[in-house]
Amino acid sequence: MFQKLRRASQQWATKRRNSLIGTRPSQTPNDNPPTASLLGLPPEIRNQIYTHLASTTTLTLPPVRPRKGPRPTGLLLANKQTHAEFSALLLSQANLLIWISALDFSSVIRMLRSLPPKDREALQRNPRLRISVFLSHVPSREERRAVLDWLVFRGEGEGRNGGVVFRYDVHFSVRLRPPRPASRYVNGYHMRRELLQTLIWRLEQMVYAVSGEGDINQELVRMVGDLQACADVLGDVMDDPPTG
């Protein structure tokens, strides 16, 4: 009996499985739902996406991994078409921040020299290029010579050919070595401002070293003007320190 029940049960299960299989609709490649893709969008919409992503992206040299925000690397590496379409917009609209330590601009010089003409043209259209100088002490003679090398490079090719325009600001180190003993300063803002003013004064002395070189002087004037604006901000903070 148990054997008959077992065979009957197996036969019923087989028929049930076959009936279920027979009622399933057959699938063909044409029945698959369409998948959305970036390259499948119209060029105008792709350009809007590229523009939004580029304008909200910060690129750093040396590279710093962002803690948040869009990361364009994957899009650049997706394929040749997205790279070609996005790279120029990225270089012309992204916020590009370059960190300079010990007044050594050699990394920026190498970058500019290695740029393809297309990338250089994109950077020339970007108004958001910034060089941030790490400042911790009064610049040494070697560091001032490094600044002079940067100015000469800018005058030899960058300035005369309508080159890439940078703005300058300053980032103070945690451990400062100001011109005078720390006890002579009212507060940290006072210390930072005098250290920055010392750097500005040393840069202004370079005017005599580059006299007659209009393009070099133009870059030096821009650098001194931008750093002086940072010093003025520190002066305002000293006059009206933040509360709380």
C-alpha positions as semicolon CSV with decimal commas, in nm:
position;residue;x (nm);y (nm);z (nm)
1;M;0,000;0,000;0,000
2;F;0,269;0,239;0,099
3;Q;0,447;0,164;-0,224
4;K;0,131;0,244;-0,425
5;L;0,079;0,565;-0,232
6;R;0,442;0,661;-0,288
7;R;0,416;0,595;-0,664
8;A;0,085;0,780;-0,688
9;S;0,232;1,074;-0,502
10;Q;0,536;1,084;-0,730
11;Q;0,319;1,065;-1,042
12;W;0,098;1,350;-0,915
13;A;0,400;1,564;-0,836
14;T;0,543;1,503;-1,183
15;K;0,217;1,596;-1,354
16;R;0,187;1,907;-1,134
17;R;0,537;2,019;-1,217
18;N;0,482;1,964;-1,588
19;S;0,157;2,156;-1,582
20;L;0,319;2,448;-1,406
21;I;0,608;2,455;-1,649
22;G;0,370;2,442;-1,939
23;T;0,174;2,746;-1,818
24;R;0,481;2,975;-1,782
25;P;0,509;3,232;-2,059
26;S;0,808;3,182;-2,280
27;Q;1,069;3,460;-2,257
28;T;1,254;3,592;-2,556
29;P;1,533;3,849;-2,571
30;N;1,284;4,106;-2,702
31;D;1,070;4,070;-2,389
32;N;1,345;4,193;-2,153
33;P;1,273;4,540;-2,014
34;P;1,499;4,812;-2,154
35;T;1,791;4,917;-1,935
36;A;1,878;5,284;-1,882
37;S;2,230;5,399;-1,961
38;L;2,410;5,732;-1,958
39;L;2,517;5,702;-2,320
40;G;2,160;5,623;-2,417
41;L;2,049;5,970;-2,308
42;P;2,038;6,262;-2,552
43;P;2,364;6,463;-2,569
44;E;2,197;6,769;-2,414
45;I;2,094;6,576;-2,103
46;R;2,434;6,410;-2,074
47;N;2,597;6,752;-2,091
48;Q;2,373;6,878;-1,809
49;I;2,477;6,581;-1,594
50;Y;2,845;6,638;-1,672
51;T;2,816;7,009;-1,595
52;H;2,645;6,955;-1,260
53;L;2,896;6,692;-1,153
54;A;3,196;6,900;-1,264
55;S;3,079;7,217;-1,089
56;T;3,033;7,033;-0,757
57;T;3,364;6,847;-0,768
58;T;3,691;6,944;-0,598
59;L;4,015;6,814;-0,744
60;T;4,331;6,829;-0,534
61;L;4,702;6,805;-0,608
62;P;4,850;6,602;-0,444
63;P;4,536;6,386;-0,460
64;V;4,332;6,375;-0,141
65;R;4,053;6,122;-0,105
66;P;3,733;6,319;-0,043
67;R;3,525;6,223;0,258
68;K;3,205;6,311;0,082
69;G;3,080;6,452;-0,243
70;P;3,087;6,326;-0,601
71;R;3,387;6,130;-0,717
72;P;3,441;6,167;-1,093
73;T;3,709;5,900;-1,132
74;G;3,466;5,619;-1,211
75;L;3,299;5,827;-1,481
76;L;3,634;5,911;-1,638
77;L;3,729;5,545;-1,644
78;A;3,393;5,411;-1,763
79;N;3,477;5,417;-2,133
80;K;3,646;5,632;-2,395
81;Q;3,331;5,824;-2,486
82;T;3,244;5,939;-2,133
83;H;3,609;6,028;-2,074
84;A;3,619;6,240;-2,389
85;E;3,289;6,411;-2,311
86;F;3,347;6,472;-1,940
87;S;3,719;6,545;-1,898
88;A;3,715;6,888;-2,065
89;L;3,411;7,002;-1,865
90;L;3,568;6,874;-1,545
91;L;3,893;7,065;-1,595
92;S;3,712;7,384;-1,697
93;Q;3,457;7,393;-1,412
94;A;3,581;7,189;-1,115
95;N;3,729;7,352;-0,807
96;L;4,101;7,271;-0,842
97;L;4,303;7,305;-0,521
98;I;4,682;7,264;-0,517
99;W;4,865;7,228;-0,188
100;I;5,215;7,379;-0,171
101;S;5,458;7,295;0,108
102;A;5,789;7,476;0,171
103;L;5,706;7,705;-0,123
104;D;5,796;7,422;-0,358
105;F;5,600;7,462;-0,683
106;S;5,780;7,182;-0,866
107;S;5,472;6,955;-0,868
108;V;5,264;7,229;-1,032
109;I;5,535;7,290;-1,291
110;R;5,547;6,921;-1,378
111;M;5,169;6,909;-1,407
112;L;5,150;7,209;-1,638
113;R;5,434;7,083;-1,856
114;S;5,271;6,744;-1,902
115;L;4,925;6,875;-1,989
116;P;4,798;6,798;-2,341
117;P;4,689;7,110;-2,534
118;K;4,321;7,021;-2,493
119;D;4,348;6,994;-2,114
120;R;4,548;7,317;-2,096
121;E;4,278;7,501;-2,289
122;A;4,016;7,365;-2,048
123;L;4,213;7,486;-1,745
124;Q;4,254;7,829;-1,902
125;R;3,875;7,865;-1,896
126;N;3,849;7,763;-1,529
127;P;3,816;8,059;-1,285
128;R;3,833;7,828;-0,980
129;L;4,203;7,735;-0,974
130;R;4,363;7,792;-0,636
131;I;4,706;7,738;-0,484
132;S;4,709;7,706;-0,105
133;V;5,048;7,763;0,058
134;F;5,129;7,581;0,381
135;L;5,297;7,834;0,607
136;S;5,472;7,754;0,935
137;H;5,787;7,970;0,944
138;V;5,966;8,260;0,784
139;P;6,068;8,145;0,436
140;S;6,431;8,046;0,398
141;R;6,661;8,150;0,113
142;E;6,608;7,815;-0,060
143;E;6,231;7,853;-0,035
144;R;6,244;8,204;-0,179
145;R;6,456;8,068;-0,464
146;A;6,186;7,804;-0,524
147;V;5,929;8,083;-0,553
148;L;6,154;8,262;-0,800
149;D;6,178;7,945;-1,010
150;W;5,799;7,932;-1,018
151;L;5,775;8,297;-1,124
152;V;6,032;8,248;-1,399
153;F;5,843;7,944;-1,528
154;R;5,520;8,140;-1,533
155;G;5,683;8,425;-1,719
156;E;5,860;8,211;-1,977
157;G;5,556;8,029;-2,107
158;E;5,246;8,051;-1,894
159;G;5,205;8,427;-1,889
160;R;5,301;8,507;-2,245
161;N;5,071;8,248;-2,397
162;G;4,761;8,342;-2,200
163;G;4,833;8,067;-1,954
164;V;4,641;7,914;-1,667
165;V;4,553;8,170;-1,398
166;F;4,578;8,069;-1,033
167;R;4,461;8,242;-0,720
168;Y;4,661;8,213;-0,399
169;D;4,569;8,166;-0,035
170;V;4,743;8,040;0,277
171;H;4,697;7,749;0,515
172;F;4,878;7,772;0,847
173;S;5,052;7,476;1,002
174;V;4,957;7,360;1,349
175;R;5,310;7,425;1,478
176;L;5,411;7,780;1,394
177;R;5,752;7,939;1,422
178;P;5,672;8,311;1,406
179;P;5,932;8,586;1,361
180;R;5,921;8,676;1,730
181;P;5,876;8,473;2,051
182;A;5,520;8,352;2,100
183;S;5,486;8,555;2,422
184;R;5,509;8,877;2,218
185;Y;5,180;8,812;2,040
186;V;4,832;8,898;2,161
187;N;4,676;8,579;2,024
188;G;4,707;8,321;1,749
189;Y;4,554;8,552;1,489
190;H;4,820;8,812;1,563
191;M;5,091;8,548;1,525
192;R;4,956;8,421;1,193
193;R;4,912;8,768;1,053
194;E;5,267;8,877;1,128
195;L;5,406;8,554;0,986
196;L;5,204;8,607;0,668
197;Q;5,307;8,971;0,647
198;T;5,669;8,860;0,672
199;L;5,619;8,627;0,377
200;I;5,453;8,907;0,180
201;W;5,742;9,142;0,257
202;R;5,994;8,882;0,137
203;L;5,795;8,834;-0,183
204;E;5,783;9,207;-0,245
205;Q;6,163;9,215;-0,229
206;M;6,168;8,987;-0,534
207;V;6,043;9,273;-0,747
208;Y;6,403;9,392;-0,775
209;A;6,518;9,046;-0,883
210;V;6,265;9,026;-1,165
211;S;6,259;9,391;-1,268
212;G;6,197;9,431;-1,639
213;E;6,018;9,097;-1,667
214;G;5,658;9,205;-1,708
215;D;5,500;8,859;-1,707
216;I;5,692;8,755;-1,396
217;N;5,597;9,076;-1,219
218;Q;5,233;9,017;-1,310
219;E;5,232;8,677;-1,142
220;L;5,418;8,817;-0,840
221;V;5,171;9,104;-0,805
222;R;4,881;8,858;-0,818
223;M;5,041;8,638;-0,553
224;V;5,117;8,929;-0,320
225;G;4,769;9,075;-0,368
226;D;4,592;8,748;-0,288
227;L;4,806;8,682;0,020
228;Q;4,755;9,040;0,138
229;A;4,380;8,983;0,117
230;C;4,425;8,683;0,349
231;A;4,629;8,901;0,589
232;D;4,353;9,164;0,586
233;V;4,099;8,898;0,685
234;L;4,319;8,805;0,981
235;G;4,343;9,174;1,072
236;D;3,965;9,203;1,071
237;V;3,940;8,899;1,299
238;M;4,192;9,057;1,537
239;D;3,987;9,377;1,554
240;D;3,662;9,189;1,604
241;P;3,743;8,838;1,740
242;P;3,472;8,572;1,721
243;T;3,273;8,515;2,037
244;G;3,145;8,191;2,183
